[in-house]
Amino acid sequence: MSIDPSSRIDPSAVIDEGVTIGPWCIVGPNVFIGAGSVVESHVVIRSHTRIGKNNRFFQFASVGEDPSDKKFEGEETWLEIGDNNVFREGVTLHRGTGFGGGLTKIGSDNLLMPYVHIAHDCMVGNNTVFANNAGLSGHVEVDDWAILGGYAGVNQFVKIGAHAMIGGVTHVGQDVPAYMLVSGQPAAVRSVNTVGLSRRGFSDDAIRDLRTAFKIVYRRGLSLKEALEELRSMVSRCPEVLPLIASIESSTKGIQR
């Protein structure tokens, strides 16, 4: 463990072996930092934050700060972070609210580029990428392998499905089903995220079937009920369609069109 003498560490903080904390950092009360994590200079970890192993926080990141919500009244809430994440310069991560369940949670193997904001009560999965200045409002869910382009913004309570991609400078106000690529002003679903799927090892057959599934939902003029029936008929030959079905069925704000 290496802690620069200029940094201030609350006595209640638990710093695991192998953690490096650079100069001029503040680690507040009820913070746990897992083994192998690196906290660069001028990072603030406010309070009530559990950080897993091998995470890296670049300069001026603000972690575990009070939520920006008028309903928050100082109740005990938490931020939980998994393993092997990279948080670049100026990233801001807020704790949850009592009203929203009390927890903001970020999984493992994520990359958050400079000035990304994750608001209160958000749930972020694993292997996601947030490009510069992308931001989540409160209570947003982002599933595994999703990508948000630079300056993308997501409204409160929206769900972003697995392997979806949000283009840069795109404002998302409704749920994005798994695998879909959304871009533009106003935002619209353009296609399947075929490049991302190919990079992650999806077979040509699976990608072809998912493109067919996209057309069923977005191009044939079917009702959502009719589209879901057709998607279910595809499962036996293309099990990859199951996350798409699940993300549509679990939508509470209506899917992005």
PAVEX-716959 format. One line per 5 residues: number of its first residue (from 1); their letters; for each residue x, z, y of N, C-alpha, C. Coordinates in steps of 0.001 Angstrom, whole numbers, plus 500000, padded with zeros to 6 digits. Layout:
BEGIN
NUM) A) X,Z,Y,X,Z,Y,X,Z,Y | ...
# end
This chain:
BEGIN
1) MSIDP) 500845,500000,498805,500000,500000,500000,500879,500000,501244 | 500535,499133,502191,501299,499037,503429,500346,499047,504611 | 500461,500057,505467,499599,500186,506638,500484,500283,507873 | 500300,499360,508807,501081,499396,510031,500767,500678,510801 | 501776,501337,511362,501540,502619,512057,500661,502502,513294
6) SSRID) 500469,501291,513826,499613,501145,514997,498124,501123,514640 | 497802,500978,513360,496397,500912,512938,495823,502305,512764 | 494508,502404,512938,493799,503685,512817,492868,503627,511614 | 493057,504565,510697,492291,504597,509456,491508,505907,509407 | 490173,505813,509260,489365,507023,509167,489734,507805,507905
11) PSAVI) 489755,509126,507963,490124,509924,506787,489213,509695,505574 | 487974,509275,505803,487062,509067,504669,487238,507712,504012 | 488028,506811,504618,488229,505479,504035,489081,505594,502775 | 488762,504751,501788,489522,504712,500535,490235,503363,500475 | 491563,503407,500513,492376,502201,500513,493101,502132,499171
16) DEGVT) 492812,501105,498382,493376,500996,497046,494856,500608,497115 | 495522,500708,495966,496921,500318,495899,497069,498817,496137 | 498167,498444,496745,498444,497038,496960,497758,496432,498161 | 497057,497227,498963,496400,496725,500173,497408,496688,501316 | 497338,495616,502100,498177,495507,503288,497292,495487,504530
21) IGPWC) 497560,496377,505473,496828,496432,506744,497824,496240,507868 | 497619,495172,508639,498547,494824,509706,498347,495656,510953 | 498997,495238,512063,498960,496038,513295,497620,496001,514008 | 497323,497110,514676,496200,497239,515595,494842,496995,514925 | 494706,497440,513703,493420,497370,513000,492725,498728,513074
26) IVGPN) 491399,498698,512928,490607,499923,512862,489785,499877,511582 | 489903,500893,510754,489105,501029,509535,488291,502305,509681 | 486981,502170,509730,486107,503284,510030,485696,504088,508817 | 484672,504923,508972,484249,505825,507901,483518,505084,506780 | 483611,505658,505582,482891,505154,504415,483212,503690,504129
31) VFIGA) 484495,503382,504194,484987,502044,503872,485850,502141,502624 | 485650,501190,501700,486527,501063,500526,487123,499666,500532 | 488443,499558,500377,489130,498276,500333,489859,498170,499003 | 489524,497134,498215,490060,496979,496877,491483,496451,496832 | 492094,496589,495688,493496,496263,495480,493808,494811,495835
36) GSVVE) 494983,494616,496422,495454,493281,496715,494886,492655,497973 | 494010,493339,498666,493420,492775,499881,494410,492856,501044 | 494292,491890,501955,495171,491820,503125,494306,491812,504374 | 494571,492731,505279,493865,492823,506550,494889,492526,507640 | 494757,491365,508270,495736,490959,509275,495539,491766,510561
41) SHVVI) 496171,491351,511631,496167,492140,512861,494809,492119,513570 | 494508,493197,514296,493350,493293,515186,492026,493080,514463 | 491921,493533,513232,490668,493470,512481,489970,494815,512598 | 488646,494791,512796,487842,496012,512832,486910,496010,511619 | 487024,497028,510799,486083,497254,509695,485308,498498,510077
46) RSHTR) 484113,498307,510585,483393,499322,511355,483046,500552,510522 | 482249,500374,509452,481833,501513,508622,481018,501011,507440 | 480803,501880,506453,479886,501646,505341,480047,500241,504754 | 481281,499956,504350,481620,498643,503820,482422,498801,502534 | 481989,498101,501486,482716,498094,500213,483322,496704,500027
51) IGKNN) 484632,496659,499916,485365,495400,499815,486084,495366,498473 | 485900,494282,497721,486520,494150,496411,488001,493819,496493 | 488498,493151,495447,489926,492883,495310,490319,491537,495924 | 491554,491498,496404,492211,490240,496791,491454,489470,497868 | 490882,490176,498802,490262,489530,499958,491282,489457,501099
56) RFFQF) 491098,488466,501966,491986,488338,503111,491170,488188,504380 | 491456,489041,505356,490771,489032,506649,491781,488657,507724 | 491550,487536,508386,492451,487099,509440,492133,487826,510749 | 492983,487591,511742,492931,488352,512990,491576,488261,513686 | 491188,489379,514252,489993,489518,515088,488683,489399,514314
61) ASVGE) 488737,489465,512998,487483,489553,512233,486812,490894,512533 | 485457,490878,512584,484665,492088,512805,483773,492276,511589 | 484031,493326,510838,483462,493488,509499,482650,494783,509434 | 481414,494708,508917,480616,495912,508734,480117,496515,510029 | 479897,495690,511033,479389,496172,512315,477889,496458,512219
66) DPSDK) 477376,497273,513154,475931,497521,513220,475179,496196,513334 | 474027,496085,512694,473252,494847,512789,472684,494632,514181 | 472588,493371,514571,471986,493009,515866,470483,492856,515683 | 469801,493961,515550,468366,493958,515292,467760,495150,516018 | 466741,494910,516823,466138,495988,517602,465482,497049,516724
71) KFEGE) 465146,496693,515484,464530,497675,514585,465552,498633,513991 | 466821,498320,514095,467861,499185,513555,467985,500431,514411 | 467919,501594,513767,467956,502867,514488,469068,503780,513985 | 470133,503173,513475,471275,503964,513049,471198,504486,511634 | 470230,504010,510849,470118,504454,509466,471329,503994,508647
76) ETWLE) 471569,504637,507520,472704,504265,506676,472422,502935,505976 | 473214,501948,506259,473113,500649,505608,474521,500168,505283 | 474623,499133,504437,475915,498773,503881,476187,497265,503957 | 477477,496956,503877,477976,495609,503624,478807,495669,502355 | 478505,494768,501402,479278,494685,500160,479919,493308,500048
81) IGDNN) 481209,493295,499717,481978,492057,499601,482659,492047,498240 | 482587,490908,497543,483190,490791,496221,484698,490593,496277 | 485210,489705,495424,486646,489501,495270,487056,488103,495743 | 488321,487993,496133,488973,486689,496352,488324,485854,497450 | 487829,486510,498470,487265,485800,499622,488303,485653,500725
86) VFREG) 488128,484616,501553,488964,484422,502736,488061,484393,503958 | 488330,485289,504897,487578,485379,506145,488539,485034,507279 | 488357,483890,507891,489301,483430,508899,489044,484096,510251 | 489757,483606,511277,489780,484275,512576,488379,484423,513173 | 488093,485616,513669,486878,485847,514427,485589,485866,513638
91) VTLHR) 485649,485917,512315,484430,486011,511516,483737,487336,511799 | 482390,487311,511861,481615,488534,512086,480638,488737,510939 | 480669,489928,510351,479850,490267,509188,479120,491575,509483 | 477782,491537,509531,477003,492718,509885,476401,493393,508660 | 476252,494709,508756,475590,495463,507692,474092,495145,507692
96) GTGFG) 473393,495649,506660,471955,495448,506564,471180,496369,507497 | 469857,496264,507407,468953,497149,508132,468082,497893,507131 | 467571,499043,507546,466650,499771,506674,465416,498955,506357 | 464920,498249,507350,463733,497406,507168,463989,496291,506163 | 465232,495771,506129,465546,494615,505298,466148,494946,503956
101) GGLTK) 466143,496208,503556,466689,496586,502264,468013,497317,502347 | 468616,497342,503535,469791,498173,503730,471110,497570,503288 | 471143,496266,502970,472365,495706,502398,472559,494253,502822 | 473749,493952,503295,474246,492583,503390,475266,492423,502283 | 475192,491304,501542,476063,491160,500367,476687,489776,500338
106) IGSDN) 477987,489745,500119,478754,488502,499993,479473,488552,498655 | 479360,487498,497876,479932,487480,496533,481438,487282,496518 | 481905,486408,495627,483339,486210,495415,483733,484753,495607 | 485021,484547,495911,485620,483207,495988,485001,482345,497077 | 484619,482962,498174,484047,482238,499310,485098,482007,500394
111) LLMPY) 484921,480930,501155,485760,480647,502312,484892,480598,503550 | 485145,481500,504492,484459,481516,505778,485477,481175,506853 | 485334,480006,507448,486278,479516,508441,486051,480219,509784 | 486877,479919,510808,486817,480699,512043,485432,480788,512685 | 485101,481994,513123,483933,482312,513944,482602,482137,513212
116) VHIAH) 482627,482165,511917,481380,482197,511140,480700,483548,511351 | 479366,483539,511391,478603,484777,511529,477623,484922,510364 | 477680,486075,509704,476718,486438,508660,475939,487644,509173 | 474657,487458,509441,473850,488515,510045,473340,489501,508991 | 472575,490462,509464,472084,491560,508644,471199,491084,507493
121) DCMVG) 471357,491760,506351,470492,491583,505181,470618,490215,504527 | 471686,489481,504828,471906,488202,504163,472516,488426,502775 | 472258,487478,501879,472810,487490,500534,473520,486159,500305 | 474840,486219,500176,475650,485016,499971,476254,485094,498574 | 476160,483991,497830,476638,483966,496452,478136,483781,496341
126) NNTVF) 478552,482963,495385,479958,482751,495079,480358,481299,495351 | 481649,481106,495663,482223,479760,495820,481567,478951,496936 | 481074,479605,497961,480511,478888,499099,481595,478596,500130 | 481303,477629,501004,482189,477305,502121,481350,477246,503387 | 481780,477989,504405,481163,477964,505732,482211,477423,506696
131) ANNAG) 481955,476250,507276,482902,475687,508233,482772,476389,509588 | 483663,476061,510496,483781,476764,511774,482444,476913,512496 | 482187,478148,512933,481034,478476,513776,479677,478324,513085 | 479648,478138,511783,478366,478174,511077,477807,479590,511159 | 476481,479708,511195,475880,481029,511347,474602,481203,510570
136) LSGHV) 474442,482390,509994,473204,482760,509307,472476,483807,510126 | 471189,483580,510404,470339,484632,510966,470047,485669,509882 | 469289,486698,510217,469023,487771,509272,468224,487327,508060 | 468480,487995,506927,467680,487858,505704,467808,486489,505041 | 468873,485759,505303,469081,484445,504689,469742,484616,503320
141) EVDDW) 469358,483761,502363,469981,483734,501043,470702,482404,500863 | 471969,482478,500478,472765,481278,500211,473279,481367,498783 | 472893,480398,497954,473249,480441,496536,474647,479865,496304 | 475133,479964,495062,476488,479573,494708,476793,478115,495052 | 478040,477875,495482,478590,476539,495713,477962,475807,496899
146) AILGG) 477150,476458,497690,476591,475803,498876,477682,475638,499935 | 477514,474628,500783,478455,474342,501864,477676,474205,503164 | 478149,474881,504215,477573,474738,505551,478616,474120,506460 | 478269,472999,507098,479182,472333,508009,479351,473094,509311 | 480287,472640,510121,480579,473302,511380,479382,473369,512311
151) YAGVN) 479184,474535,512915,478100,474790,513862,476706,474688,513227 | 476607,474645,511923,475289,474686,511279,474658,476051,511513 | 473342,476062,511718,472621,477312,511945,471419,477414,511036 | 471155,478612,510518,470075,478814,509558,469144,479910,510065 | 467856,479608,510121,466845,480562,510586,466685,481756,509649
156) QFVKI) 466028,482782,510168,465746,483977,509382,464930,483648,508134 | 465242,484364,507043,464483,484332,505792,464550,482988,505055 | 465425,482102,505458,465576,480817,504781,466463,480986,503540 | 466189,480168,502508,466991,480154,501287,467694,478800,501164 | 469002,478857,500916,469797,477657,500695,470168,477624,499211
161) GAHAM) 469730,476581,498500,469912,476528,497054,471340,476208,496630 | 471596,476392,495344,472918,476153,494776,473345,474701,494976 | 474620,474512,495302,475240,473189,495450,474651,472376,496597 | 473835,472989,497438,473309,472269,498601,474396,472143,499660 | 474231,471156,500527,475156,470981,501646,474370,470802,502930
166) IGGVT) 474750,471593,503949,474156,471484,505275,475172,470820,506196 | 474802,469688,506767,475720,468964,507633,476039,469727,508905 | 477113,469307,509568,477518,469952,510811,476477,469807,511905 | 476388,470837,512754,475488,470863,513911,474038,470604,513469 | 473666,471177,512341,472310,471025,511809,471608,472371,511841
171) HVGQD) 470384,472378,512359,469582,473597,512418,468549,473565,511304 | 468621,474541,510400,467751,474580,509226,466688,475654,509420 | 465413,475252,509324,464324,476193,509529,463461,476429,508312 | 463724,475665,507228,462964,475841,505992,463924,475886,504810 | 463402,476269,503648,464246,476426,502473,464809,475078,502006
176) VPAYM) 466072,475103,501604,466742,473899,501122,466886,473991,499606 | 466236,473095,498845,466347,473158,497389,467772,472905,496900 | 468056,473357,495704,469360,473156,495089,469750,471680,495091 | 471024,471427,495296,471661,470103,495216,471413,469211,496430 | 470545,469583,497347,470165,468664,498412,471169,468664,499565
181) LVSGQ) 471281,467523,500221,472115,467357,501406,471190,467235,502613 | 471347,468151,503560,470502,468197,504757,471367,467955,505979 | 470905,467101,506887,471658,466875,508110,470727,466337,509181 | 471244,466257,510403,470521,465606,511486,469779,466556,512394 | 469270,465989,513484,468449,466690,514472,467204,465848,514760
186) PAAVR) 466045,466205,514234,465796,467394,513430,466367,467263,512020 | 466554,468404,511376,467117,468413,510033,466181,467721,509056 | 466765,467007,508114,465993,466352,507064,466854,466253,505816 | 466214,466290,504650,466925,466080,503392,467229,464594,503259 | 468509,464266,503114,468932,462860,503088,469149,462332,501673
191) SVNTV) 469684,463176,500801,470039,462723,499458,470471,463926,498635 | 471008,463639,497449,471647,464669,496631,473114,464775,497056 | 473670,465965,496975,475062,466210,497323,475963,465673,496206 | 475983,464367,496052,476662,463744,494913,478172,463959,494937 | 478784,463918,496122,480230,464109,496194,480606,465512,495714
196) GLSRR) 479861,466518,496193,480131,467880,495761,479931,468066,494268 | 478875,467474,493720,478607,467613,492289,479696,466951,491458 | 480148,465790,491890,481221,465106,491174,482499,465932,491183 | 482817,466523,492317,484023,467342,492415,483947,468563,491518 | 482747,469042,491246,482579,470239,490420,482372,469922,488950
201) GFSDD) 482535,468673,488573,482525,468320,487158,481188,467956,486575 | 480159,467747,487409,478888,467270,486876,479084,465860,486314 | 478463,465594,485180,478611,464283,484548,477887,463209,485349 | 478289,461954,485121,477607,460838,485785,476131,460807,485418 | 475823,461124,484148,474421,461122,483715,473618,462195,484448
206) AIRDL) 474215,463392,484592,473505,464472,485275,473276,464116,486741 | 474281,463550,487385,474124,463171,488797,473057,462087,488939 | 473045,461139,488024,472014,460093,488079,470622,460699,487934 | 470474,461631,487004,469162,462260,486813,468765,463099,488020 | 469722,463759,488647,469399,464556,489831,469022,463661,491009
211) RTAFK) 469595,462485,491076,469163,461529,492113,467732,461068,491848 | 467389,460907,490571,466000,460589,490234,465080,461732,490637 | 465530,462974,490384,464730,464140,490760,464512,464187,492273 | 465540,463848,493040,465402,463775,494497,464307,462787,494891 | 464293,461626,494271,463284,460618,494600,461884,461096,494235
216) IVYRR) 461764,461837,493132,460461,462370,492731,459906,463305,493802 | 460781,464150,494354,460325,465143,495330,460153,464526,496720 | 461050,463599,497086,461131,463179,498487,460747,461727,498769 | 460589,460903,497759,460397,459487,498068,459133,458871,497457 | 458445,459550,496594,457329,458922,495891,455958,459333,496417
221) GLSLK) 455930,460144,497452,454652,460527,498030,453820,461443,497166 | 454452,462151,496241,453734,463057,495354,453501,464399,496045 | 452450,465096,495633,452299,466486,496052,453397,467298,495379 | 453677,468483,495925,454722,469308,495338,454368,469708,493910 | 453100,469957,493652,452666,470294,492296,452932,469141,491340
226) EALEE) 452604,467934,491764,452844,466755,490917,454338,466531,490697 | 455116,466721,491757,456560,466540,491628,457168,467547,490655 | 456727,468798,490729,457251,469816,489819,456910,469493,488371 | 455732,468951,488125,455364,468564,486760,456310,467491,486229 | 456651,466525,487065,457584,465477,486636,458985,466049,486425
231) LRSMV) 459393,466958,487290,460710,467566,487120,460800,468336,485806 | 459744,469051,485463,459765,469809,484206,459883,468883,482997 | 459332,467683,483107,459435,466734,481995,460856,466226,481811 | 461726,466439,482798,463111,465982,482725,464050,467009,482102 | 463604,468251,481948,464507,469344,481591,465183,469111,480251
236) SRCPE) 464467,468552,479272,465040,468389,477932,466267,467482,477945 | 466282,466465,478798,467441,465571,478852,468415,465945,479968 | 467954,466725,480929,468806,467104,482062,468537,468557,482437 | 469160,469507,481721,468933,470930,482055,469399,471294,483451 | 470256,470463,484052,470725,470735,485407,469593,470728,486425
241) VLPLI) 468451,470183,486053,467327,470142,486993,466657,471508,487140 | 466947,472439,486231,466298,473754,486278,466550,474504,487595 | 467789,474550,488124,467972,475218,489424,467164,474583,490544 | 466968,473274,490487,466148,472606,491497,464706,473077,491392 | 464189,473124,490183,462821,473612,489987,462685,475044,490478
246) ASIES) 463640,475895,490092,463569,477312,490464,463620,477488,491980 | 464460,476700,492664,464576,476858,494112,463322,476400,494829 | 462638,475404,494293,461378,474970,494897,460285,476003,494643 | 460211,476496,493410,459158,477458,493070,459337,478786,493794 | 460569,479158,494121,460808,480450,494774,460723,480364,496293
251) STKGI) 460479,479182,496822,460434,479018,498275,459284,479798,498876 | 459584,480505,499953,458555,481257,500667,458250,480666,502043 | 459177,479858,502575,458965,479250,503902,458612,477768,503818 | 458491,477260,502599,458287,475829,502442,459628,475124,502432 | 459741,474044,501641,461033,473385,501519,461278,472417,502669
256) QR) 462557,472277,502998,462958,471321,504031,462623,469907,503575 | 461999,469137,504426,461644,467743,504091,462559,466754,504787
# end
